[in-house]
Amino acid sequence: MRALYIVGFLFAVVTLWAVTTSPPQSNDSHGTISTGQGIPAQTNRSVAEKRAMAIAFVEKQMQEHPIPGLSLSVVYKNETVIAQGFGTKQFGKTNTPVTASTLFQIGSYTKTFIALGIAKLVGHFRVDEGVMQWTDSVKQHLPWFELIDKYAEKYTTIGDLLAMNSVFGNHDGDTTWMVGVYPTEKDLVKSFRHINTTRSLRPGYAYSNLNFEILGQVIAEATKQTWMAYIKATYLDPLGMNETFSQPADAPIKDDLSFGHFTCGGKLIGPYDLLTSTMMAVTPANANFAARSITTSANDLAKLSHFLFARATASSDHPNHPRHDDRSSHFEALESTSKSKGYQSPHENPVAAGYGFDVVGNVMYGFDYYEKGGDTMAFKLRNGFIPSEGLAITVGTNVECSELVTSAERFLVERMRSYLLGIFLDVPVHELDAAFLRASANLPPAVPGTCDPHYFGGEPWGPHGATIPVAVQDKLVGTYVVTESPVYYGNITVFKTNASALFLRWGVYTAPVVATADPTAFAVAIEIGAVAFPLQVDGLNTTKPTLSVTGAPIAA
């Protein structure tokens, strides 16, 4: 075996699209309330005024920014005020409107569904239903669960995983499931025994999709059915959430699925089909994945918001509420980009991460607040919940950006979410506008030249006519293993065809290796996520060169 170094991965999301589009149309079966010319800039707006302001704001942002289609749900005072779509499922087509029933991927908001599944098994809502505790060890309910760190294997709890407070570091091991090294989720979780973890048990927050893959298997083991079958029977069916599916292929009406898009440097690419395009593949074929595979609609997201409010009130003093055992609880500071995301007073108040939620704290106009966003290759979802006002806003778009720098456009949907919350909280318009502009000003505008030239410039993977010399091909042919956790990452094979073309195979993907202007650097023509997959060769003039993989896409 030869060595392969994974030195870094990039999941590029969010950029600027300056392409001029026609004004998006609201596709709401209830019709649009006109905002008129005199929406008051003071507080105490009527619900109708708030609804009209929200719709007008969304339509304005879609005219000014790169959003082909958008899904919006607003629950206010525990009533559904808005559940509708805007724009188009496929850029360039006017006959594919986004509606309240259009299905968008919701990415990591899937984790909230998994957390709800665990909550039911814990007896969070009714003590007599509980079959486990938040503080139970994973091993107690998943006997085959193994880690290299045997202490962590024995003592990692359900709560540790829910709170992102485990031995897995930030996005550890994501590439393996993205390229499909393991055929099933259970096989993937069994492979965790081969990950060389470096964190101790409960060292603090680190975002890891692997935690929720384990929890999906805990649900499956405890209920003797798939995690989605349990979620469907326990939550979706009783709530009438008939437009929610664990993977795009399960949608009975394929035309309900939105397509996805990418933007960068003023250019839009797409639409890409969720069912057939590798560009859209979070996992191969976008198959079931407990950490991020659910697709759903504005209608169903509104129903989920109602449920979360109702159950939060009913269960807050329940003996099995997680606050009664806070061993996995922790506080953290919001990252430096928090102001650009529209948080209010983020540095004056402590923030916690909840079970199945990312931010819990007093960071939104002086109200207690929580959220759980989600990203996939070409969809983005952001939400915000203010339970004291019965207010929940969920915004989803069918576009992600592939700009490789942080720009003001990166957090547009977050700022939209915060502005919309402010509308329903009666924040004066001049304050909302000023905060929106300040948030944008905290980051630079999009920078030209930071887009992948193949995807956004129409250029070939390498220079025209460039080839890899046969002698170099011969040196590169072989089977490689990753230097860290080699068994977990599986074999990477470089091979030649009869036509003297060089290919790389990893997981389910096989793609050509092509020359670049640098004789020691190559590109693997795997079309996933609109970002490059370069290979850097060290020791090319030795008998055993090594490869470094950089820039391969990773999932948020």
N, C-alpha and C positions, 0 to 999 in steps of 0.2 A: 504494500500500500504506500501511496505517496501523500505528502502533507498538503492540506488545503487550509489556508487561513481565512477565516471570516473576520475581516477587520472593521466592518461597519455596514449598516443597512439603513436605507432611507425610505420612509413612506412619505412621499411628497403629496401634500394635500393643500388645496386652496391657493388660488392666484387671481390675477386680473384678466377679465375678458372685455376688451374694448369694442368688440363687434357691435355695431348698431343693430338693434332688433326693434320690431314693432312693439307697441305697448302690450303687455300681457293681458289676457282676458281672464276675468274671474269666472270660474266654472262651478257655480254654486246653484244647486237646484232651487234654493229659496230666493234667488235673485240678489242683486247688490243694492245696498242702501247708499244713495248718493251723499257725498260729504258736503255738497254745496260750497259756498264761499265763506261761511262765517262760523266754522266750528270754534267755539270759545277757547281761549288759551288759559282759562282759569280752571279751578277744580270743580268737583260736583257735577261731572258730566252724566248725562243719562246713559243707560246701557246702549241705546240705539246710537248715540253719538260716539261712544267708545268703539262700538263695532264698526261704524263707518270710518272713523279715524284709523283703526287698525287695517282695514282693507285698503284704504287710500295709501297708507304708509307702505304696505307690502307692494302694491302695484308700482309705486314710485321707485322703490329699491330695485324692482325687477327691470324697470326701464333703464336704470343707471348702472346696473351691475350684471355680471355674467351668470344669470340664473334662468335657464330654459324653462324649468318647471318647479313649482313649490307646493308643498302640502302644509296646511295650517289648521291646528285645532286650538280653540280657546274655551276653557271652562271658567266661568266667573260666577261667584256666589252660588257655586254648585249647580249651575245650569250651563248646558252647552250653548255658547253664544255664536261660535264659528266652528264649522267643520267643512272645509272646502279645499279645492285645488285651484291653482293659478298656472297659466302658461301651458306648455306642451310636454308630452312624454318624450317626444322625439324632436330635437331641434331641426328646424327647417320644414316641419310639417304643421299645418294648421288644423288638420282633422284628427289629431290625437291629443285632445285636451286632458290635462290633469284634473281629476274630479275628487270628490270626497272619498271615493272608493278606489282610487288609484293606489297601487301597491308600491311603496318605496322600501328599500332596505333601511333598517334602523341601526345596523352595526352593534355597538356595545350596549345600547339600550336593551338588547337581548339579555344582558346580565341581570337586569332588574326582574325579568320574568323568572330567571333561575333563582334569584334570591327569594322571590315570592313562593316558588316551589319548595324551597328549603323551609321557609317560614311556616308553611302549612304542615310540613312533616315535624317541625318542632312543636307544633301546637300553639303557635303564636296567636291564633285567633280563638281557639278553643282548646283548653288544657287536655280534654279527653281525647283529642285527635293526635296528640304528640307521640311520635315514635323515636325522637331523638332530641338532643339539647344543642344549643349553640356551642356549648363548651365540650361537647363530645369530640373525641379524636376522630379524625378521618378514618383511621385504621379500624375503628370500632364498626363502621358501617360499610367499609370498602376493604375487606380483608386482604385482597391482593395488591393493595396500594403499597408501593415501595419507593424509597429514595436512597441515594447514596449516603446521605446524612441520616444515620439510623436514629439518632435522638429526635430529629425533626420528623422522621417517619412515624415515630411512636407518639409524639406529643402535638403535632400540628392539629388544630381543631377546625371544626366547621366555621367558626367565627373568624379564625385567622385568615382563611381563604376569602371569605366574604369581605373582609376589611382590607384586602390586599396587603397583608402583613405576614408573609410567608418567606420561605427560603428562596423563592424565585424573584430574581431582579427584574428591573424594568424591561418589559418585552422579551424576557429570556425565552429562547427556543422557538420564536414565532416562525422563523423561516421554514422549519421542518413541516409544519402543517400547511403552510402556504403552498409549498411545492408538492405536497401529497406523498411524503415518505411513507406514511402509515395509512392503510386503507380505511380504517374506522376510528371513531373517537375513542373507543375502548382500547384499541391497539396503541393509539397515541399516548393515552394516560399510562398504560402499562410501561411504555418506553421511558417514562420520567425517571425510572430507576437508573438510567444511564446518563442523566444530566449532572455534570460536575458543578453543583451549586456552591456558591462562595459566601452567601449570606447566612447568618445565624438565624435561629428561630425567633420570630417576632422582633426584627430589628427596626421596624418602621415601614411606612408606606412605600410600596413600589408597584407600579401598575403591571400586572401580568395576566394575560389571557389564560395561561395555564391553570391558574387558580379556579377559574370557572369551568374549565374543561373537567377538572376533577369533580367539582360540584355537580355537573351534569351526570357524571357516572354515579355519584352518591345517590342522586334521585333515581336513576335507573335501577341500581342495586336494591334500594329500599322499596321500590314500588313494583319491581319486576315488569317494567315497561320502559319505553324510551322516555327521555326527559320531556320531549314535546307531547307525547301521548298523555303524560301525567298533567302537564300544564294545560293542555286542551280540555281534559275532563274536569280539572279542578277549577280553572279560571275562565278559559275562553268560552266554553259552551254555556256555563251559567250566566256570564256577562253578555252573551249575544255577540261576542267578538268573532264574527264569522268571516272576517277579512284579514285574518292573521295566520301566517304560515311559517313553518320552521325553515323552509327553503323555497326559492322561487319556483322550482319544479312542481311543488305541491299546489300551486294556485290553480283552481279549476278553470278559470277564464284567463287564458294567457294574455289577452289584450288588456287586462287590468294592470299588468306589470309595466312600470315605467322603464324606459331605457336610461342608460347612464351617459355622462359626458365628462370631459376634462377640459380645463382651460389653462393657459399660460401665456404670458407676454402679449396679450391681446388677441390670441387665437383660440378658437374652440375646435375640439375634435370630438367626434361622435355623431350620431348616437350609437351606443353599443348595447347589444342584447344581453340581458341578464342570463338567459338560458344557454347561449351559444358562444359568447365572446370570452376568450381568455383574458382580455383586457379588464374584464369585470370580476374576475375570479378571486374572491377573498380566500376561499379554499377551492381546489379543483372542482369545477362544475357548480360552485356555490352550494355545496352540499351542507347537510345539517352540521352545525357547529355551535355548541352551547354558549360560547363566548360572544358570538356576533352574527348569527345567520338569519334572524327573523326578518320577514317582510310583512308590512301591515299598512293600514290606511289611516287617513285623518279621522274617519268615523270611529275606528276602533281605538285610536289613541285617545280620543275624547272619553270613550267608555272606560279606558284604563285609568285616566286621571280621576274620574268620579270614584272609581273603586279605591284608589290610593288614598283619597281624602277620607272616604267613609271608614276605611279600615284603620287609618292612622288615628282617628278620633276614638274608635271603639277599642283599640288595643293598647293605647299608650300607657295604661296602668296595669296591663296584664302581667302576671308573674313571669311569663316567658318572653316579655319584651327584652330586647338585647341590652337596654340600658341597665337592667338589673344585674348584669354581669358584663363589666366593661373591660375585661382583660385584653380584648383585641381593639378597644377604642384608642384613638390617637388624634392628636391635633397637628395641623401643619400650616405652613404659610402658603398662600396662593403664590403662584409663580410670577415672575416679573412682568409677564404680559397681561396680568389680570385687568388692568385699567383698559387695555385695548379690547377686552372681552365684554366691557360694559358693566363690570361689577362696581357697586357703590360702596365707598369706604372699606375697601378690602383689607387695608393694613391696620385698621383700628380694632378689628374684631377677629377672634380666633375662629378657625375653620376646621371642621372635622370631615372625615370621609365616612360615609355610612355603609350599611350592608346593602350592596346593590346600587349605591349612589356615589357620586364623585365628590360633590361639594355640599356640605351641610353647615349653614352658619348665617349670621346676620350680615349679609353682604349685598342686599338689594333694597335700596330705599328705606332702610331701617327696619325691615321685616325679617323674621325668621324665614329661611329659604333653603330649598334643596334642588338638586338637578342630577340628571344622568344623560350625557350626550352619547353620540355614536357616529362613527365614520366607517365607510367601506371604501372600495376603490373609487367609486364615482357617485356616492350618496353621502349626504351629511345631515345629521339631526341634532338639534339643540332644543332644550326645554328648560322650564323654570317653574317651580311650585312654591306658592305662598299660602300655606294651609289656613292661616287665620282669616284670609280673605276669600277662601274657596277659589283661588285663582291658579290656573295651570295653563301654560302656553307651550305648545310644541310646534317647532318649525323644522320642516325637512326640505332639502333641495336635491335635485337629481343631477348635481354637478359637484365635482371636487377639482381642486387645482393642483397642478404639478410644478409650481414654482419652487425652486430649491432654496429660496431665502424667505425669511419672515417679512411679510409686507402688510400694509393696512387692510388689504383685501382678505387676508387669511382668516380674520375673525369677524367678517361681515355678519354671518348668521348669528354669532353670539351677540353682537351689538343690536341686531334686529330683535332678538329675543328680549333683551333688556329694555329696549325702547317700547316694545309692545306691552311688557309688564307695566311700565310707567304709565302708559295710556290708561290702563284699567285701574291703576292705583291713584288716578287723578293728579299725577305730577304735572305741573304747568308745562305747556308746550315749549315755551322758551327755555326752560330748564332741560327738557328732554333733548331739544335740538343742540343746546350747548354741550351737554354730556356726550351726545352722539359724535359731535365734531371733535371734542377733546379726545375721545377714545380713538378716533381715526388718526389724530395727529400724533399719537404716541408711537406709531410705527411708520416707516417710510412707505412711499408708493411702490408699486410693482417695478422691478428692475428689468429692462430688456436684456436678453442674452442669457437668462438663467433657465431657459427651457431646453428640454432635450431636443437637439436638432433633427433627430430622426422622426419623432412623433409630431413636432410642431413646426418643423421647417421643411418636411418632405425630403430630407436628405437620406442617402443610404446609411447603413450602420457604420461604414467606414469610408475612406476616400474612394472616389471612382477608380475602378480598376485595380485597387489594392488587393493583394493576395497574401496568404501566409505561405512562406517557402516550405517546400516539402520536408526539408531537413528539420525545420522548426515543428512542423506538424508531427513528425515522427517522435521528437523529444517530448511533446506534450501528451501523446497518446498514453493512456494508462488509467488506473483506478485510484482515486484520491479519497482521503478521509479528512474530516475536519480535525484540527489539532486539539480543540477543546470539545469534549463530549463526542468522540468520534462515532461511537455506536449509535447514539441518539440521532445524529444528523444523517446517518446513512452514507452509502457510497455515492461518489460523484464520478462518473465515467466519461472520459474523453476518448473518442474513437474516430476512425476514418471510414469513409465509404469507398466503394470501388472507383468513384469519380474523384477521389483525392480531396473530398470536402471533409472538413473537421466539424465534429458535433460534440455537444456536451449533454449528458443525460443526468437528471437529478429528480428523484421522485417520479411523478407522472410526466414530466416535461422533457422533451428532447428538442434541441434547437441548434442551429449552426453557430459555430464560433467564427467570427469574421475579423479581418485585419483593421487596425486603426492607423493613424499617422505615426504613432509610437510603436516601434518594432517589439517592445516588451509589453505592450498593452493590447488587449483584444476586447471584443464585445460579444456577448452571448445574445442572440436574437430571439430572446423569450419576450413575447409581447404581453406583459402584465403591468397594469397600473400606470402606463405612460411614463415610466422612468427607466433609465438605462441599467443594464446588468453587466458591468465591465469586469474583465479579468486582468489582473496585473501579474506578470511573471517575474519571479526573482530567481536568479541563478540560471538564466537561459543558456549560458555557455558551459554549464556543468552537466554532469550525467544525471542529476536528480533535481530538476527545477521544481520550485514550489509555486503554487497559485494563491493569490489573494483575491477574494471576492468582495467587491464593494458596490454599493448602490442598488442592491437587490431590494425590491419593495417589501416593506413590513406593514401589518395592520395595526387604529386608535382605540 
